[in-house]
Amino acid sequence: MEFCWALPVMTANKHNYLDLYDKYLEHAQKAEINGFSSTLIVSVPNAFDPWVLATRIGLGTKSIRLLVAQNTNHMLPTYTAKACSTLNALIGNRVDLNIITGSSRITLSRDGRADDHETRYRRTEEFVEIINKLRIGLTTYKGEFFEIEGSELYPKESSEKASRVFIAGSSEAAMSAAAKHGDYYILYASDYNTLSEQFVSAKEMARQNNRTIKCGVLVDVIARRTSLEAWEAAQGLITAASPEQKLLNKMYLNSADSVGLRRYKDCALENNPMIDEYLWAGLSKINPSNAISIVGSYQEVIVALNRFHDIGADYILLTSLLDDSEIDRLGQYVLPYVK
């Protein structure tokens, strides 16, 4: 089982962006020291460009892999493939692609026309298909969204250390794209039974396409020495959130057409935020991007992570809304003891 640390979205004080670059690099270096195999670099409006930030982090680390998010609405597949292979050549073949399709038409409309959910995923399928063809060789392609003639990737990708393609999303369309074109299918956390069913479906869909695929899950974590300390930290997050933050979160969830985010919206309406053993949906009231947390003592967090593995997760992306000390706690008291 691999563990990836998802870099949090951080803001600069008084536009001191150079300091912010250093903070991101520090997070990635801590993840490397504490046994994480990868770090996720997100693609959202209020964060740095993922490829520029990935270059900074890649040059400042030695072995950790970079899982770079690429929204298929923002760049051409040919340029994405080129950016990936260029960075791989620069930092020693440590880059993987996290293909995302976008969750909110309001957010997507900031960069251009926002297509509906199904249209976006048809575009994503073509996007990844072209990248995979370019990695093989000279490519000509004509589809609904992209048309290229005699395109060739430079620099060439290492055949022995090829980038992996991760495709994220909870919908049937996302699962289909991953089954046909991805190496990994990534889901937002939910209850264990729901995740298990989706993992089984994704692997069966891949089998029908004469492929195999691995699965992963993105989950927040609040790990402490005791369960009581963990729950105090969790409740502190909700208490500290302003009414404005909760309102903006609600508005965003109402605008999203993502299946995964609609589940978070449902969680926010429930009176009981516990969706399964050690899984807490309290963040659904304040965080639209990752609303499920593992909350508990170090041993309880280990149990939850092993449970994810038992139901089919080979890759777990961990993050925390609290502070970067979570990386150290996980590295010292959790990751060495997960099976």
VMD Tcl script that draws the C-alpha trace (Angstrom):
set ca {
  {0.00 0.00 0.00}
  {1.31 3.42 -0.99}
  {0.71 6.66 0.88}
  {0.54 10.09 -0.71}
  {0.49 13.37 1.23}
  {-1.91 15.85 -0.37}
  {-0.39 19.30 -0.03}
  {-2.89 21.65 1.65}
  {-4.06 24.82 -0.06}
  {-2.23 27.60 1.79}
  {-2.49 31.37 1.48}
  {0.25 33.98 1.51}
  {0.48 36.71 4.13}
  {0.45 40.11 2.38}
  {1.19 38.47 -0.97}
  {4.51 37.07 0.25}
  {4.49 34.35 -2.38}
  {8.14 33.34 -2.09}
  {7.58 32.36 1.54}
  {4.55 30.38 0.44}
  {6.67 28.46 -2.08}
  {9.03 27.58 0.77}
  {6.13 26.37 2.93}
  {4.94 24.03 0.18}
  {8.46 22.71 -0.28}
  {8.79 22.17 3.47}
  {5.58 20.12 3.48}
  {6.87 17.94 0.64}
  {10.26 17.47 2.32}
  {8.54 16.46 5.56}
  {6.42 13.95 3.67}
  {9.57 12.51 2.08}
  {11.30 12.19 5.46}
  {8.24 10.60 7.07}
  {7.84 7.75 4.61}
  {5.23 9.00 2.15}
  {5.88 7.71 -1.36}
  {4.20 10.65 -3.11}
  {2.84 14.13 -2.63}
  {-0.24 15.49 -4.40}
  {-0.03 18.95 -5.97}
  {-3.57 20.20 -6.49}
  {-5.12 22.28 -9.25}
  {-7.57 24.81 -7.78}
  {-8.17 28.54 -8.41}
  {-6.72 29.69 -5.08}
  {-3.42 27.80 -5.36}
  {-0.23 28.06 -7.41}
  {-0.04 26.62 -10.90}
  {0.56 22.90 -10.29}
  {3.30 22.46 -12.90}
  {5.35 25.44 -11.73}
  {4.98 24.38 -8.10}
  {5.83 20.77 -8.99}
  {9.08 21.95 -10.59}
  {10.02 23.83 -7.42}
  {9.23 20.81 -5.24}
  {10.88 18.33 -7.57}
  {14.15 20.26 -7.52}
  {14.01 20.48 -3.72}
  {13.38 16.79 -3.00}
  {15.26 13.58 -3.74}
  {12.98 10.57 -3.97}
  {9.34 11.41 -3.33}
  {7.05 11.14 -6.35}
  {4.93 14.10 -7.46}
  {1.28 13.44 -8.26}
  {0.43 16.52 -10.33}
  {-3.24 17.37 -10.79}
  {-4.27 18.30 -14.31}
  {-7.75 19.61 -15.00}
  {-8.72 18.48 -18.49}
  {-10.50 21.80 -19.10}
  {-7.34 23.87 -18.67}
  {-4.66 22.52 -21.05}
  {-4.29 20.57 -24.25}
  {-3.39 16.89 -23.79}
  {-0.31 17.36 -25.98}
  {1.03 20.12 -23.72}
  {0.18 18.15 -20.58}
  {2.15 15.18 -21.90}
  {5.06 17.49 -22.76}
  {5.02 19.16 -19.33}
  {5.02 15.77 -17.64}
  {7.86 14.30 -19.72}
  {9.92 17.50 -19.41}
  {9.64 17.52 -15.62}
  {10.41 13.81 -15.50}
  {13.60 14.42 -17.46}
  {14.51 17.22 -15.06}
  {13.96 15.43 -11.73}
  {14.58 11.77 -12.48}
  {11.24 10.28 -13.56}
  {9.22 10.97 -10.41}
  {6.05 12.48 -11.90}
  {2.58 10.93 -12.06}
  {-0.59 12.52 -13.47}
  {-3.77 13.03 -11.46}
  {-6.46 13.66 -14.06}
  {-9.41 15.69 -12.78}
  {-12.49 16.88 -14.62}
  {-13.86 19.67 -12.42}
  {-16.66 19.67 -9.86}
  {-18.47 22.99 -10.24}
  {-19.60 24.75 -13.40}
  {-19.31 28.08 -11.56}
  {-15.63 27.44 -10.86}
  {-14.95 26.12 -14.37}
  {-16.61 29.15 -15.96}
  {-13.77 31.33 -14.64}
  {-11.55 29.85 -17.35}
  {-13.99 29.46 -20.22}
  {-17.20 27.73 -21.20}
  {-18.26 25.20 -18.60}
  {-19.71 22.07 -20.16}
  {-22.11 19.75 -18.37}
  {-20.87 16.78 -16.34}
  {-21.21 14.09 -19.02}
  {-19.61 16.27 -21.70}
  {-16.64 17.00 -19.45}
  {-16.00 13.31 -18.91}
  {-16.19 12.53 -22.64}
  {-13.53 15.21 -23.03}
  {-11.48 13.63 -20.24}
  {-11.57 10.23 -21.95}
  {-10.20 11.74 -25.17}
  {-7.65 13.76 -23.19}
  {-6.15 10.71 -21.49}
  {-6.39 8.54 -24.60}
  {-4.27 11.06 -26.50}
  {-1.67 11.24 -23.72}
  {-1.38 7.46 -23.68}
  {-0.99 7.33 -27.47}
  {1.69 10.04 -27.44}
  {3.67 8.02 -24.91}
  {3.81 5.18 -27.43}
  {4.84 7.23 -30.47}
  {3.74 9.36 -33.41}
  {0.04 10.14 -33.02}
  {-2.80 11.23 -35.25}
  {-6.19 11.54 -33.59}
  {-9.63 12.86 -34.47}
  {-12.33 12.97 -31.83}
  {-15.24 15.03 -30.58}
  {-12.99 17.50 -28.72}
  {-9.45 17.10 -30.04}
  {-7.90 16.70 -33.47}
  {-4.14 16.33 -33.93}
  {-2.03 15.33 -36.91}
  {1.41 13.73 -36.68}
  {2.05 14.76 -33.08}
  {5.12 13.39 -31.31}
  {6.18 13.68 -27.67}
  {9.43 15.42 -26.77}
  {11.29 14.70 -24.60}
  {10.62 10.98 -24.77}
  {9.34 9.24 -21.68}
  {11.43 6.58 -19.96}
  {9.94 3.21 -20.87}
  {11.24 1.70 -17.62}
  {10.01 4.50 -15.33}
  {6.82 5.64 -17.01}
  {4.42 8.03 -15.31}
  {1.27 6.54 -13.87}
  {-2.14 7.99 -14.73}
  {-4.61 8.50 -11.88}
  {-8.21 9.38 -12.71}
  {-10.41 10.76 -9.94}
  {-14.18 10.92 -9.63}
  {-17.15 9.16 -8.06}
  {-19.49 9.03 -11.05}
  {-20.05 6.22 -13.52}
  {-18.41 8.40 -16.18}
  {-15.28 8.83 -14.06}
  {-15.14 5.11 -13.40}
  {-15.44 4.38 -17.11}
  {-12.61 6.78 -17.96}
  {-10.36 5.20 -15.35}
  {-11.23 1.66 -16.39}
  {-10.43 2.37 -20.04}
  {-7.41 4.64 -19.74}
  {-6.08 4.95 -16.17}
  {-3.65 3.03 -13.99}
  {-5.42 4.08 -10.77}
  {-9.00 5.00 -9.94}
  {-9.25 7.52 -7.07}
  {-12.32 8.22 -4.94}
  {-13.22 10.69 -2.23}
  {-13.64 8.83 1.05}
  {-17.07 7.56 2.02}
  {-18.30 4.62 4.09}
  {-16.41 1.36 3.64}
  {-19.24 -0.51 1.89}
  {-19.76 2.20 -0.73}
  {-16.04 2.35 -1.47}
  {-15.80 -1.43 -1.69}
  {-18.67 -1.62 -4.18}
  {-17.13 1.09 -6.37}
  {-13.69 -0.53 -6.29}
  {-15.21 -3.86 -7.36}
  {-17.16 -2.17 -10.16}
  {-14.11 -0.27 -11.42}
  {-11.94 -3.38 -11.52}
  {-14.67 -5.34 -13.29}
  {-15.12 -2.55 -15.83}
  {-11.37 -2.57 -16.45}
  {-11.44 -6.34 -16.91}
  {-14.16 -5.95 -19.54}
  {-11.75 -3.63 -21.36}
  {-8.95 -6.23 -21.08}
  {-7.12 -4.12 -18.53}
  {-6.28 -4.13 -14.83}
  {-6.53 -1.13 -12.54}
  {-5.65 -0.26 -8.98}
  {-7.80 1.85 -6.67}
  {-7.20 4.58 -4.13}
  {-8.98 6.90 -1.72}
  {-8.50 10.52 -0.60}
  {-9.23 11.12 3.09}
  {-8.50 13.73 5.75}
  {-6.91 12.46 8.96}
  {-6.83 13.62 12.58}
  {-4.52 11.30 14.52}
  {-3.58 11.86 18.16}
  {-2.14 9.92 21.10}
  {-5.63 9.25 22.44}
  {-9.08 9.17 20.89}
  {-10.19 11.99 23.20}
  {-7.40 14.28 21.96}
  {-8.32 13.52 18.34}
  {-11.97 14.35 18.87}
  {-11.12 17.56 20.69}
  {-9.04 18.60 17.67}
  {-11.86 17.65 15.28}
  {-14.49 19.62 17.16}
  {-12.09 22.55 17.38}
  {-12.09 22.80 13.58}
  {-15.86 23.21 13.49}
  {-15.90 25.66 16.38}
  {-13.23 27.83 14.76}
  {-15.05 28.05 11.42}
  {-16.85 31.34 10.82}
  {-20.50 31.55 9.72}
  {-19.25 33.03 6.44}
  {-17.01 30.00 5.82}
  {-19.91 27.62 6.44}
  {-22.17 29.62 4.12}
  {-19.60 29.69 1.30}
  {-19.10 25.95 1.70}
  {-22.85 25.36 1.43}
  {-23.10 27.57 -1.66}
  {-20.24 25.72 -3.36}
  {-21.75 22.30 -2.65}
  {-25.10 23.50 -4.01}
  {-23.39 24.57 -7.26}
  {-21.41 21.34 -7.77}
  {-22.52 18.63 -10.18}
  {-19.86 16.21 -8.93}
  {-21.27 12.92 -7.60}
  {-18.67 12.85 -4.83}
  {-19.46 16.40 -3.71}
  {-23.19 15.73 -3.79}
  {-22.53 12.99 -1.25}
  {-20.74 15.54 0.92}
  {-23.78 17.80 0.64}
  {-25.95 14.94 1.91}
  {-23.51 14.38 4.78}
  {-23.80 18.05 5.77}
  {-27.55 17.63 6.14}
  {-27.29 14.59 8.41}
  {-27.61 14.99 12.17}
  {-25.09 12.20 12.85}
  {-21.74 12.97 11.18}
  {-20.33 9.46 11.85}
  {-20.64 7.58 8.57}
  {-18.68 4.48 9.63}
  {-16.18 3.29 12.22}
  {-13.63 6.11 12.78}
  {-14.97 7.99 9.73}
  {-16.37 11.46 10.47}
  {-18.18 13.71 8.00}
  {-18.06 16.82 10.15}
  {-15.83 18.62 7.66}
  {-18.71 18.59 5.16}
  {-19.93 21.77 6.87}
  {-16.69 23.71 6.29}
  {-14.61 22.05 3.55}
  {-16.01 21.33 0.07}
  {-13.00 19.47 -1.30}
  {-12.44 16.69 1.23}
  {-15.13 16.30 3.86}
  {-14.45 12.88 5.40}
  {-11.85 12.43 8.16}
  {-10.38 9.46 9.94}
  {-10.51 10.58 13.57}
  {-8.93 8.64 16.41}
  {-5.93 7.46 18.31}
  {-2.91 6.28 16.38}
  {-4.07 2.68 16.74}
  {-7.59 3.54 15.58}
  {-6.23 5.36 12.53}
  {-4.11 2.29 11.72}
  {-7.25 0.12 11.93}
  {-9.12 2.45 9.54}
  {-6.26 2.53 7.01}
  {-6.00 -1.25 7.09}
  {-9.74 -1.42 6.52}
  {-9.35 0.70 3.39}
  {-6.68 -1.71 2.20}
  {-8.87 -4.73 2.93}
  {-11.67 -3.39 0.72}
  {-9.32 -2.77 -2.21}
  {-7.41 0.50 -1.77}
  {-3.79 0.18 -2.90}
  {-3.11 3.92 -2.76}
  {-4.20 6.27 0.03}
  {-3.98 10.04 -0.23}
  {-3.90 11.64 3.21}
  {-4.32 15.29 4.08}
  {-5.18 17.46 7.07}
  {-6.96 20.76 7.57}
  {-5.18 21.27 10.88}
  {-1.41 21.78 10.59}
  {1.73 20.27 9.12}
  {2.56 18.43 12.38}
  {0.11 15.79 11.18}
  {2.78 14.64 8.72}
  {5.21 13.98 11.58}
  {2.63 12.17 13.71}
  {1.63 9.92 10.83}
  {5.24 9.23 9.93}
  {6.22 8.30 13.48}
  {3.16 6.57 14.89}
  {0.99 5.33 12.01}
  {2.61 4.56 8.65}
  {5.31 2.18 9.99}
  {2.58 -0.01 11.49}
  {0.13 -0.23 8.60}
  {0.15 -3.60 6.88}
}
mol new
graphics top color blue
foreach p $ca { graphics top sphere $p radius 0.5 }
foreach p [lrange $ca 0 end-1] q [lrange $ca 1 end] { graphics top cylinder $p $q radius 0.2 }
display resetview
